[in-house]
Amino acid sequence: MERLNNAGIPIADAEERKYIVVSRLFDGFSAAASPCAGQVATNSRLLAYFLYKRWNRFSRTHIYSTAVMLLKRNESGLYDAIKR
């Protein structure tokens, strides 16, 4: 059975991906107020670094209170933080 989010969009399985870019809101802020809260999983190093830099720049130049982190999958199958 396919997993769906609240909007009815299928949720992809991120376990097989090499990189994950995560953008989280600080406590006390509504997710509806920030257009870039969430995560993206990809196997492309170039895309992962591009998204990290764009989201990080967006969080610094606008009034949104987000924290951006780039994770890379290691040999044991867990994710290590590369950039925060």
C-alpha positions as CSV (number, residue, x, y, z in Angstrom):
1,M,0.0,0.0,0.0
2,E,1.3,3.4,-0.9
3,R,1.8,6.0,1.9
4,L,0.2,9.4,1.3
5,N,0.7,12.7,3.1
6,N,-2.1,15.0,4.2
7,A,-2.5,16.5,0.7
8,G,-2.8,13.0,-0.9
9,I,0.7,13.1,-2.5
10,P,2.7,9.8,-2.4
11,I,5.5,9.8,0.1
12,A,8.7,8.4,-1.4
13,D,10.9,6.0,0.5
14,A,14.1,7.9,1.3
15,E,16.1,5.0,2.6
16,E,17.8,4.2,-0.7
17,R,18.9,7.8,-1.3
18,K,22.5,9.0,-0.8
19,Y,21.7,12.6,0.3
20,I,18.9,14.2,2.2
21,V,18.4,18.0,2.5
22,V,16.2,18.9,5.5
23,S,14.7,22.3,6.2
24,R,13.0,22.6,9.6
25,L,11.1,25.4,11.2
26,F,12.0,26.6,14.7
27,D,9.4,26.1,17.5
28,G,6.5,28.5,17.5
29,F,6.3,29.0,13.7
30,S,3.6,27.7,11.5
31,A,4.6,25.4,8.5
32,A,2.0,27.3,6.4
33,A,4.1,30.5,6.9
34,S,7.2,29.1,5.3
35,P,7.3,27.8,1.7
36,C,10.5,25.8,2.2
37,A,10.0,23.5,5.2
38,G,10.4,19.8,4.5
39,Q,13.0,17.4,3.0
40,V,14.3,16.2,-0.3
41,A,16.1,12.9,-0.8
42,T,18.3,12.5,-3.9
43,N,21.3,10.5,-5.2
44,S,22.7,13.5,-7.0
45,R,25.5,15.3,-5.1
46,L,25.1,18.3,-7.3
47,L,21.4,18.7,-6.6
48,A,21.8,18.1,-2.9
49,Y,24.4,20.9,-2.5
50,F,22.4,23.2,-4.8
51,L,19.3,22.8,-2.7
52,Y,21.2,23.2,0.5
53,K,22.8,26.4,-0.6
54,R,19.5,27.9,-2.0
55,W,17.5,26.9,1.1
56,N,20.2,28.2,3.4
57,R,20.4,31.5,1.6
58,F,16.6,31.8,1.6
59,S,16.5,31.2,5.4
60,R,19.1,34.0,6.0
61,T,17.6,36.7,3.7
62,H,13.9,36.4,4.6
63,I,12.0,36.6,7.8
64,Y,11.4,32.8,7.9
65,S,12.9,31.0,10.8
66,T,14.3,27.8,9.3
67,A,17.3,25.6,9.9
68,V,18.8,23.8,6.9
69,M,20.9,20.6,7.2
70,L,22.6,18.3,4.6
71,L,22.9,14.6,5.4
72,K,24.9,11.9,3.6
73,R,24.3,8.2,3.9
74,N,27.3,6.2,5.3
75,E,28.4,2.6,4.8
76,S,26.3,1.3,7.8
77,G,23.1,2.8,6.3
78,L,22.7,5.7,8.7
79,Y,22.9,9.4,7.8
80,D,25.7,11.7,8.9
81,A,25.3,15.5,8.9
82,I,27.7,17.1,6.4
83,K,26.5,20.8,6.7
84,R,24.3,22.6,9.1
